[in-house]
Amino acid sequence: MKSKYRVHRFKISMAEDQSRLEQFLNNLEGEVAAIIPNIALDIMWKHRVNFLFIVEKLE
């Protein structure tokens, strides 16, 4: 049986969106296969995560 996957792009502010991310993950239909952060450079070479790719494995 082939597995199917769905990729979600979740825009996030790491300091403020913990509860929104938790709610999103709890409302997924399938199993979370991976969470991939996109790390960007900010002012003065400061790193920040501006969005996540969330890979969902569907049944």
PDB file of N, CA, C, O and CB in Angstrom:
ATOM      1  N   MET A   1       0.835  -1.183   0.000  1.00  0.00           N
ATOM      2  CA  MET A   1       0.000   0.000   0.000  1.00  0.00           C
ATOM      3  C   MET A   1       0.882   1.249   0.000  1.00  0.00           C
ATOM      4  O   MET A   1       1.817   1.358   0.793  1.00  0.00           O
ATOM      5  CB  MET A   1      -0.951  -0.003   1.215  1.00  0.00           C
ATOM      6  N   LYS A   2       0.580   2.172  -0.880  1.00  0.00           N
ATOM      7  CA  LYS A   2       1.343   3.412  -0.947  1.00  0.00           C
ATOM      8  C   LYS A   2       0.838   4.395   0.099  1.00  0.00           C
ATOM      9  O   LYS A   2      -0.364   4.524   0.331  1.00  0.00           O
ATOM     10  CB  LYS A   2       1.255   4.029  -2.350  1.00  0.00           C
ATOM     11  N   SER A   3       1.778   5.079   0.717  1.00  0.00           N
ATOM     12  CA  SER A   3       1.410   6.112   1.680  1.00  0.00           C
ATOM     13  C   SER A   3       1.218   7.426   0.946  1.00  0.00           C
ATOM     14  O   SER A   3       1.894   7.706  -0.043  1.00  0.00           O
ATOM     15  CB  SER A   3       2.484   6.254   2.788  1.00  0.00           C
ATOM     16  N   LYS A   4       0.287   8.229   1.444  1.00  0.00           N
ATOM     17  CA  LYS A   4       0.064   9.557   0.898  1.00  0.00           C
ATOM     18  C   LYS A   4       0.450  10.563   1.961  1.00  0.00           C
ATOM     19  O   LYS A   4       0.262  10.346   3.158  1.00  0.00           O
ATOM     20  CB  LYS A   4      -1.414   9.753   0.442  1.00  0.00           C
ATOM     21  N   TYR A   5       0.998  11.676   1.484  1.00  0.00           N
ATOM     22  CA  TYR A   5       1.449  12.723   2.385  1.00  0.00           C
ATOM     23  C   TYR A   5       0.846  14.058   1.971  1.00  0.00           C
ATOM     24  O   TYR A   5       0.576  14.295   0.794  1.00  0.00           O
ATOM     25  CB  TYR A   5       2.984  12.804   2.402  1.00  0.00           C
ATOM     26  N   ARG A   6       0.644  14.907   2.938  1.00  0.00           N
ATOM     27  CA  ARG A   6       0.202  16.275   2.693  1.00  0.00           C
ATOM     28  C   ARG A   6       1.200  17.195   3.393  1.00  0.00           C
ATOM     29  O   ARG A   6       1.575  16.948   4.539  1.00  0.00           O
ATOM     30  CB  ARG A   6      -1.279  16.517   3.209  1.00  0.00           C
ATOM     31  N   VAL A   7       1.630  18.252   2.708  1.00  0.00           N
ATOM     32  CA  VAL A   7       2.578  19.206   3.288  1.00  0.00           C
ATOM     33  C   VAL A   7       1.842  20.519   3.552  1.00  0.00           C
ATOM     34  O   VAL A   7       1.209  21.085   2.660  1.00  0.00           O
ATOM     35  CB  VAL A   7       3.812  19.433   2.340  1.00  0.00           C
ATOM     36  N   HIS A   8       1.940  20.987   4.794  1.00  0.00           N
ATOM     37  CA  HIS A   8       1.311  22.243   5.197  1.00  0.00           C
ATOM     38  C   HIS A   8       2.408  23.269   5.444  1.00  0.00           C
ATOM     39  O   HIS A   8       3.469  22.940   5.974  1.00  0.00           O
ATOM     40  CB  HIS A   8       0.422  22.053   6.471  1.00  0.00           C
ATOM     41  N   ARG A   9       2.149  24.506   5.060  1.00  0.00           N
ATOM     42  CA  ARG A   9       3.065  25.610   5.373  1.00  0.00           C
ATOM     43  C   ARG A   9       2.418  26.413   6.490  1.00  0.00           C
ATOM     44  O   ARG A   9       1.316  26.937   6.328  1.00  0.00           O
ATOM     45  CB  ARG A   9       3.362  26.517   4.103  1.00  0.00           C
ATOM     46  N   PHE A  10       3.107  26.510   7.628  1.00  0.00           N
ATOM     47  CA  PHE A  10       2.562  27.145   8.821  1.00  0.00           C
ATOM     48  C   PHE A  10       3.425  28.350   9.167  1.00  0.00           C
ATOM     49  O   PHE A  10       4.543  28.197   9.658  1.00  0.00           O
ATOM     50  CB  PHE A  10       2.496  26.145  10.013  1.00  0.00           C
ATOM     51  N   LYS A  11       2.905  29.553   8.910  1.00  0.00           N
ATOM     52  CA  LYS A  11       3.635  30.782   9.242  1.00  0.00           C
ATOM     53  C   LYS A  11       3.625  30.950  10.757  1.00  0.00           C
ATOM     54  O   LYS A  11       2.590  30.788  11.405  1.00  0.00           O
ATOM     55  CB  LYS A  11       3.003  32.036   8.532  1.00  0.00           C
ATOM     56  N   ILE A  12       4.791  31.279  11.313  1.00  0.00           N
ATOM     57  CA  ILE A  12       4.917  31.259  12.776  1.00  0.00           C
ATOM     58  C   ILE A  12       5.856  32.345  13.283  1.00  0.00           C
ATOM     59  O   ILE A  12       6.830  32.715  12.628  1.00  0.00           O
ATOM     60  CB  ILE A  12       5.413  29.898  13.241  1.00  0.00           C
ATOM     61  N   SER A  13       5.534  32.834  14.455  1.00  0.00           N
ATOM     62  CA  SER A  13       6.442  33.640  15.250  1.00  0.00           C
ATOM     63  C   SER A  13       6.727  32.792  16.489  1.00  0.00           C
ATOM     64  O   SER A  13       5.837  32.580  17.313  1.00  0.00           O
ATOM     65  CB  SER A  13       5.829  35.079  15.615  1.00  0.00           C
ATOM     66  N   MET A  14       7.936  32.319  16.622  1.00  0.00           N
ATOM     67  CA  MET A  14       8.251  31.321  17.652  1.00  0.00           C
ATOM     68  C   MET A  14       7.940  31.815  19.067  1.00  0.00           C
ATOM     69  O   MET A  14       7.643  31.003  19.943  1.00  0.00           O
ATOM     70  CB  MET A  14       9.717  30.933  17.562  1.00  0.00           C
ATOM     71  N   ALA A  15       8.002  33.110  19.305  1.00  0.00           N
ATOM     72  CA  ALA A  15       7.752  33.629  20.645  1.00  0.00           C
ATOM     73  C   ALA A  15       6.264  33.754  20.972  1.00  0.00           C
ATOM     74  O   ALA A  15       5.899  33.869  22.142  1.00  0.00           O
ATOM     75  CB  ALA A  15       8.412  34.971  20.797  1.00  0.00           C
ATOM     76  N   GLU A  16       5.404  33.732  19.956  1.00  0.00           N
ATOM     77  CA  GLU A  16       3.998  34.059  20.195  1.00  0.00           C
ATOM     78  C   GLU A  16       2.999  32.973  19.808  1.00  0.00           C
ATOM     79  O   GLU A  16       1.864  33.006  20.284  1.00  0.00           O
ATOM     80  CB  GLU A  16       3.662  35.289  19.459  1.00  0.00           C
ATOM     81  N   ASP A  17       3.370  32.022  18.973  1.00  0.00           N
ATOM     82  CA  ASP A  17       2.391  31.135  18.353  1.00  0.00           C
ATOM     83  C   ASP A  17       2.395  29.701  18.870  1.00  0.00           C
ATOM     84  O   ASP A  17       1.980  28.794  18.149  1.00  0.00           O
ATOM     85  CB  ASP A  17       2.618  31.114  16.902  1.00  0.00           C
ATOM     86  N   GLN A  18       2.841  29.479  20.068  1.00  0.00           N
ATOM     87  CA  GLN A  18       2.889  28.119  20.589  1.00  0.00           C
ATOM     88  C   GLN A  18       1.492  27.498  20.667  1.00  0.00           C
ATOM     89  O   GLN A  18       1.307  26.358  20.240  1.00  0.00           O
ATOM     90  CB  GLN A  18       3.545  28.110  21.968  1.00  0.00           C
ATOM     91  N   SER A  19       0.530  28.206  21.191  1.00  0.00           N
ATOM     92  CA  SER A  19      -0.813  27.637  21.330  1.00  0.00           C
ATOM     93  C   SER A  19      -1.482  27.443  19.973  1.00  0.00           C
ATOM     94  O   SER A  19      -2.230  26.483  19.787  1.00  0.00           O
ATOM     95  CB  SER A  19      -1.679  28.535  22.214  1.00  0.00           C
ATOM     96  N   ARG A  20      -1.224  28.340  19.024  1.00  0.00           N
ATOM     97  CA  ARG A  20      -1.787  28.190  17.675  1.00  0.00           C
ATOM     98  C   ARG A  20      -1.205  26.962  16.975  1.00  0.00           C
ATOM     99  O   ARG A  20      -1.926  26.238  16.288  1.00  0.00           O
ATOM    100  CB  ARG A  20      -1.517  29.457  16.834  1.00  0.00           C
ATOM    101  N   LEU A  21       0.104  26.725  17.148  1.00  0.00           N
ATOM    102  CA  LEU A  21       0.739  25.537  16.578  1.00  0.00           C
ATOM    103  C   LEU A  21       0.198  24.269  17.233  1.00  0.00           C
ATOM    104  O   LEU A  21      -0.073  23.282  16.548  1.00  0.00           O
ATOM    105  CB  LEU A  21       2.266  25.609  16.744  1.00  0.00           C
ATOM    106  N   GLU A  22       0.044  24.293  18.531  1.00  0.00           N
ATOM    107  CA  GLU A  22      -0.496  23.134  19.252  1.00  0.00           C
ATOM    108  C   GLU A  22      -1.905  22.806  18.757  1.00  0.00           C
ATOM    109  O   GLU A  22      -2.228  21.637  18.541  1.00  0.00           O
ATOM    110  CB  GLU A  22      -0.514  23.402  20.777  1.00  0.00           C
ATOM    111  N   GLN A  23      -2.731  23.812  18.578  1.00  0.00           N
ATOM    112  CA  GLN A  23      -4.091  23.601  18.089  1.00  0.00           C
ATOM    113  C   GLN A  23      -4.073  23.037  16.664  1.00  0.00           C
ATOM    114  O   GLN A  23      -4.847  22.134  16.345  1.00  0.00           O
ATOM    115  CB  GLN A  23      -4.888  24.920  18.133  1.00  0.00           C
ATOM    116  N   PHE A  24      -3.196  23.565  15.811  1.00  0.00           N
ATOM    117  CA  PHE A  24      -3.087  23.088  14.439  1.00  0.00           C
ATOM    118  C   PHE A  24      -2.693  21.605  14.403  1.00  0.00           C
ATOM    119  O   PHE A  24      -3.294  20.816  13.674  1.00  0.00           O
ATOM    120  CB  PHE A  24      -2.062  23.934  13.663  1.00  0.00           C
ATOM    121  N   LEU A  25      -1.682  21.237  15.190  1.00  0.00           N
ATOM    122  CA  LEU A  25      -1.210  19.853  15.208  1.00  0.00           C
ATOM    123  C   LEU A  25      -2.281  18.898  15.738  1.00  0.00           C
ATOM    124  O   LEU A  25      -2.428  17.786  15.232  1.00  0.00           O
ATOM    125  CB  LEU A  25       0.056  19.740  16.058  1.00  0.00           C
ATOM    126  N   ASN A  26      -3.014  19.323  16.734  1.00  0.00           N
ATOM    127  CA  ASN A  26      -4.063  18.469  17.306  1.00  0.00           C
ATOM    128  C   ASN A  26      -5.244  18.293  16.357  1.00  0.00           C
ATOM    129  O   ASN A  26      -5.993  17.326  16.497  1.00  0.00           O
ATOM    130  CB  ASN A  26      -4.552  19.054  18.623  1.00  0.00           C
ATOM    131  N   ASN A  27      -5.432  19.189  15.404  1.00  0.00           N
ATOM    132  CA  ASN A  27      -6.553  19.107  14.472  1.00  0.00           C
ATOM    133  C   ASN A  27      -6.210  18.387  13.172  1.00  0.00           C
ATOM    134  O   ASN A  27      -7.074  18.259  12.304  1.00  0.00           O
ATOM    135  CB  ASN A  27      -7.046  20.485  14.158  1.00  0.00           C
ATOM    136  N   LEU A  28      -4.982  17.916  13.011  1.00  0.00           N
ATOM    137  CA  LEU A  28      -4.618  17.182  11.802  1.00  0.00           C
ATOM    138  C   LEU A  28      -5.314  15.831  11.773  1.00  0.00           C
ATOM    139  O   LEU A  28      -5.533  15.214  12.816  1.00  0.00           O
ATOM    140  CB  LEU A  28      -3.096  17.000  11.715  1.00  0.00           C
ATOM    141  N   GLU A  29      -5.656  15.378  10.584  1.00  0.00           N
ATOM    142  CA  GLU A  29      -6.331  14.089  10.422  1.00  0.00           C
ATOM    143  C   GLU A  29      -5.361  12.921  10.541  1.00  0.00           C
ATOM    144  O   GLU A  29      -5.690  11.900  11.144  1.00  0.00           O
ATOM    145  CB  GLU A  29      -7.040  14.032   9.077  1.00  0.00           C
ATOM    146  N   GLY A  30      -4.164  13.065   9.969  1.00  0.00           N
ATOM    147  CA  GLY A  30      -3.193  11.980   9.934  1.00  0.00           C
ATOM    148  C   GLY A  30      -2.127  12.119  10.998  1.00  0.00           C
ATOM    149  O   GLY A  30      -2.292  12.816  12.000  1.00  0.00           O
ATOM    150  N   GLU A  31      -1.035  11.434  10.746  1.00  0.00           N
ATOM    151  CA  GLU A  31       0.108  11.398  11.662  1.00  0.00           C
ATOM    152  C   GLU A  31       1.161  12.394  11.182  1.00  0.00           C
ATOM    153  O   GLU A  31       1.400  12.507   9.979  1.00  0.00           O
ATOM    154  CB  GLU A  31       0.709   9.956  11.757  1.00  0.00           C
ATOM    155  N   VAL A  32       1.789  13.114  12.104  1.00  0.00           N
ATOM    156  CA  VAL A  32       2.853  14.049  11.747  1.00  0.00           C
ATOM    157  C   VAL A  32       4.107  13.239  11.445  1.00  0.00           C
ATOM    158  O   VAL A  32       4.625  12.534  12.311  1.00  0.00           O
ATOM    159  CB  VAL A  32       3.113  15.091  12.893  1.00  0.00           C
ATOM    160  N   ALA A  33       4.596  13.346  10.197  1.00  0.00           N
ATOM    161  CA  ALA A  33       5.780  12.607   9.780  1.00  0.00           C
ATOM    162  C   ALA A  33       7.047  13.434   9.996  1.00  0.00           C
ATOM    163  O   ALA A  33       8.103  12.883  10.304  1.00  0.00           O
ATOM    164  CB  ALA A  33       5.660  12.197   8.310  1.00  0.00           C
ATOM    165  N   ALA A  34       6.942  14.761   9.835  1.00  0.00           N
ATOM    166  CA  ALA A  34       8.109  15.624   9.997  1.00  0.00           C
ATOM    167  C   ALA A  34       7.665  17.066  10.187  1.00  0.00           C
ATOM    168  O   ALA A  34       6.610  17.479   9.705  1.00  0.00           O
ATOM    169  CB  ALA A  34       9.053  15.505   8.783  1.00  0.00           C
ATOM    170  N   ILE A  35       8.490  17.818  10.897  1.00  0.00           N
ATOM    171  CA  ILE A  35       8.326  19.265  11.004  1.00  0.00           C
ATOM    172  C   ILE A  35       9.658  19.871  10.604  1.00  0.00           C
ATOM    173  O   ILE A  35      10.682  19.629  11.243  1.00  0.00           O
ATOM    174  CB  ILE A  35       7.887  19.715  12.462  1.00  0.00           C
ATOM    175  N   ILE A  36       9.633  20.669   9.528  1.00  0.00           N
ATOM    176  CA  ILE A  36      10.857  21.227   8.959  1.00  0.00           C
ATOM    177  C   ILE A  36      10.804  22.747   9.087  1.00  0.00           C
ATOM    178  O   ILE A  36       9.959  23.385   8.460  1.00  0.00           O
ATOM    179  CB  ILE A  36      11.035  20.797   7.465  1.00  0.00           C
ATOM    180  N   PRO A  37      11.689  23.338   9.886  1.00  0.00           N
ATOM    181  CA  PRO A  37      11.678  24.795  10.029  1.00  0.00           C
ATOM    182  C   PRO A  37      12.424  25.472   8.881  1.00  0.00           C
ATOM    183  O   PRO A  37      13.408  24.939   8.368  1.00  0.00           O
ATOM    184  CB  PRO A  37      12.300  25.202  11.370  1.00  0.00           C
ATOM    185  N   ASN A  38      11.947  26.649   8.485  1.00  0.00           N
ATOM    186  CA  ASN A  38      12.670  27.491   7.540  1.00  0.00           C
ATOM    187  C   ASN A  38      13.371  28.568   8.366  1.00  0.00           C
ATOM    188  O   ASN A  38      12.720  29.406   8.991  1.00  0.00           O
ATOM    189  CB  ASN A  38      11.702  28.122   6.447  1.00  0.00           C
ATOM    190  N   ILE A  39      14.686  28.538   8.364  1.00  0.00           N
ATOM    191  CA  ILE A  39      15.464  29.456   9.183  1.00  0.00           C
ATOM    192  C   ILE A  39      15.994  30.568   8.296  1.00  0.00           C
ATOM    193  O   ILE A  39      16.660  30.319   7.291  1.00  0.00           O
ATOM    194  CB  ILE A  39      16.624  28.720   9.906  1.00  0.00           C
ATOM    195  N   ALA A  40      15.686  31.806   8.687  1.00  0.00           N
ATOM    196  CA  ALA A  40      16.092  32.981   7.910  1.00  0.00           C
ATOM    197  C   ALA A  40      17.030  33.838   8.751  1.00  0.00           C
ATOM    198  O   ALA A  40      16.993  33.812   9.981  1.00  0.00           O
ATOM    199  CB  ALA A  40      14.851  33.808   7.453  1.00  0.00           C
ATOM    200  N   LEU A  41      17.859  34.587   8.065  1.00  0.00           N
ATOM    201  CA  LEU A  41      18.737  35.535   8.748  1.00  0.00           C
ATOM    202  C   LEU A  41      18.007  36.853   8.930  1.00  0.00           C
ATOM    203  O   LEU A  41      17.345  37.345   8.015  1.00  0.00           O
ATOM    204  CB  LEU A  41      20.056  35.744   7.961  1.00  0.00           C
ATOM    205  N   ASP A  42      18.135  37.413  10.113  1.00  0.00           N
ATOM    206  CA  ASP A  42      17.502  38.676  10.443  1.00  0.00           C
ATOM    207  C   ASP A  42      18.606  39.716  10.611  1.00  0.00           C
ATOM    208  O   ASP A  42      19.740  39.504  10.182  1.00  0.00           O
ATOM    209  CB  ASP A  42      16.623  38.556  11.735  1.00  0.00           C
ATOM    210  N   ILE A  43      18.280  40.800  11.215  1.00  0.00           N
ATOM    211  CA  ILE A  43      19.235  41.885  11.445  1.00  0.00           C
ATOM    212  C   ILE A  43      20.394  41.381  12.306  1.00  0.00           C
ATOM    213  O   ILE A  43      20.191  40.633  13.262  1.00  0.00           O
ATOM    214  CB  ILE A  43      18.540  43.097  12.122  1.00  0.00           C
ATOM    215  N   MET A  44      21.585  41.793  11.962  1.00  0.00           N
ATOM    216  CA  MET A  44      22.809  41.466  12.714  1.00  0.00           C
ATOM    217  C   MET A  44      23.063  39.958  12.782  1.00  0.00           C
ATOM    218  O   MET A  44      23.531  39.462  13.807  1.00  0.00           O
ATOM    219  CB  MET A  44      22.719  42.032  14.132  1.00  0.00           C
ATOM    220  N   TRP A  45      22.765  39.230  11.717  1.00  0.00           N
ATOM    221  CA  TRP A  45      22.999  37.794  11.586  1.00  0.00           C
ATOM    222  C   TRP A  45      22.240  36.966  12.615  1.00  0.00           C
ATOM    223  O   TRP A  45      22.640  35.849  12.942  1.00  0.00           O
ATOM    224  CB  TRP A  45      24.466  37.508  11.703  1.00  0.00           C
ATOM    225  N   LYS A  46      21.156  37.515  13.115  1.00  0.00           N
ATOM    226  CA  LYS A  46      20.307  36.792  14.055  1.00  0.00           C
ATOM    227  C   LYS A  46      19.431  35.817  13.266  1.00  0.00           C
ATOM    228  O   LYS A  46      18.845  36.192  12.251  1.00  0.00           O
ATOM    229  CB  LYS A  46      19.433  37.778  14.903  1.00  0.00           C
ATOM    230  N   HIS A  47      19.343  34.595  13.721  1.00  0.00           N
ATOM    231  CA  HIS A  47      18.536  33.584  13.043  1.00  0.00           C
ATOM    232  C   HIS A  47      17.130  33.572  13.628  1.00  0.00           C
ATOM    233  O   HIS A  47      16.933  33.778  14.825  1.00  0.00           O
ATOM    234  CB  HIS A  47      19.186  32.187  13.163  1.00  0.00           C
ATOM    235  N   ARG A  48      16.152  33.322  12.748  1.00  0.00           N
ATOM    236  CA  ARG A  48      14.779  33.207  13.207  1.00  0.00           C
ATOM    237  C   ARG A  48      14.020  32.231  12.317  1.00  0.00           C
ATOM    238  O   ARG A  48      14.352  32.062  11.144  1.00  0.00           O
ATOM    239  CB  ARG A  48      14.088  34.585  13.217  1.00  0.00           C
ATOM    240  N   VAL A  49      13.022  31.602  12.870  1.00  0.00           N
ATOM    241  CA  VAL A  49      12.166  30.688  12.116  1.00  0.00           C
ATOM    242  C   VAL A  49      10.940  31.480  11.685  1.00  0.00           C
ATOM    243  O   VAL A  49      10.204  32.001  12.523  1.00  0.00           O
ATOM    244  CB  VAL A  49      11.765  29.418  12.968  1.00  0.00           C
ATOM    245  N   ASN A  50      10.720  31.570  10.361  1.00  0.00           N
ATOM    246  CA  ASN A  50       9.572  32.343   9.905  1.00  0.00           C
ATOM    247  C   ASN A  50       8.407  31.466   9.444  1.00  0.00           C
ATOM    248  O   ASN A  50       7.274  31.944   9.389  1.00  0.00           O
ATOM    249  CB  ASN A  50       9.990  33.256   8.783  1.00  0.00           C
ATOM    250  N   PHE A  51       8.651  30.208   9.114  1.00  0.00           N
ATOM    251  CA  PHE A  51       7.558  29.275   8.864  1.00  0.00           C
ATOM    252  C   PHE A  51       8.046  27.844   9.018  1.00  0.00           C
ATOM    253  O   PHE A  51       9.246  27.571   9.022  1.00  0.00           O
ATOM    254  CB  PHE A  51       6.966  29.492   7.461  1.00  0.00           C
ATOM    255  N   LEU A  52       7.079  26.934   9.147  1.00  0.00           N
ATOM    256  CA  LEU A  52       7.354  25.511   9.269  1.00  0.00           C
ATOM    257  C   LEU A  52       6.682  24.782   8.121  1.00  0.00           C
ATOM    258  O   LEU A  52       5.577  25.141   7.713  1.00  0.00           O
ATOM    259  CB  LEU A  52       6.869  24.960  10.633  1.00  0.00           C
ATOM    260  N   PHE A  53       7.343  23.759   7.597  1.00  0.00           N
ATOM    261  CA  PHE A  53       6.677  22.788   6.744  1.00  0.00           C
ATOM    262  C   PHE A  53       6.314  21.626   7.649  1.00  0.00           C
ATOM    263  O   PHE A  53       7.179  21.054   8.312  1.00  0.00           O
ATOM    264  CB  PHE A  53       7.585  22.334   5.525  1.00  0.00           C
ATOM    265  N   ILE A  54       5.039  21.277   7.678  1.00  0.00           N
ATOM    266  CA  ILE A  54       4.572  20.159   8.485  1.00  0.00           C
ATOM    267  C   ILE A  54       4.099  19.080   7.531  1.00  0.00           C
ATOM    268  O   ILE A  54       3.151  19.286   6.773  1.00  0.00           O
ATOM    269  CB  ILE A  54       3.433  20.588   9.473  1.00  0.00           C
ATOM    270  N   VAL A  55       4.760  17.927   7.566  1.00  0.00           N
ATOM    271  CA  VAL A  55       4.437  16.817   6.682  1.00  0.00           C
ATOM    272  C   VAL A  55       3.501  15.877   7.426  1.00  0.00           C
ATOM    273  O   VAL A  55       3.835  15.357   8.491  1.00  0.00           O
ATOM    274  CB  VAL A  55       5.726  16.073   6.205  1.00  0.00           C
ATOM    275  N   GLU A  56       2.328  15.669   6.851  1.00  0.00           N
ATOM    276  CA  GLU A  56       1.305  14.834   7.452  1.00  0.00           C
ATOM    277  C   GLU A  56       1.149  13.552   6.643  1.00  0.00           C
ATOM    278  O   GLU A  56       0.933  13.603   5.433  1.00  0.00           O
ATOM    279  CB  GLU A  56      -0.034  15.589   7.544  1.00  0.00           C
ATOM    280  N   LYS A  57       1.258  12.409   7.305  1.00  0.00           N
ATOM    281  CA  LYS A  57       1.063  11.122   6.650  1.00  0.00           C
ATOM    282  C   LYS A  57      -0.411  10.744   6.760  1.00  0.00           C
ATOM    283  O   LYS A  57      -0.953  10.632   7.860  1.00  0.00           O
ATOM    284  CB  LYS A  57       1.977  10.021   7.281  1.00  0.00           C
ATOM    285  N   LEU A  58      -1.046  10.549   5.617  1.00  0.00           N
ATOM    286  CA  LEU A  58      -2.474  10.231   5.586  1.00  0.00           C
ATOM    287  C   LEU A  58      -2.678   8.734   5.538  1.00  0.00           C
ATOM    288  O   LEU A  58      -1.814   8.003   5.054  1.00  0.00           O
ATOM    289  CB  LEU A  58      -3.156  10.896   4.386  1.00  0.00           C
ATOM    290  N   GLU A  59      -3.792   8.277   6.028  1.00  0.00           N
ATOM    291  CA  GLU A  59      -4.120   6.844   6.037  1.00  0.00           C
ATOM    292  C   GLU A  59      -4.634   6.409   4.674  1.00  0.00           C
ATOM    293  O   GLU A  59      -4.962   5.238   4.484  1.00  0.00           O
ATOM    294  CB  GLU A  59      -5.167   6.529   7.125  1.00  0.00           C
TER     295      GLU A  59
END
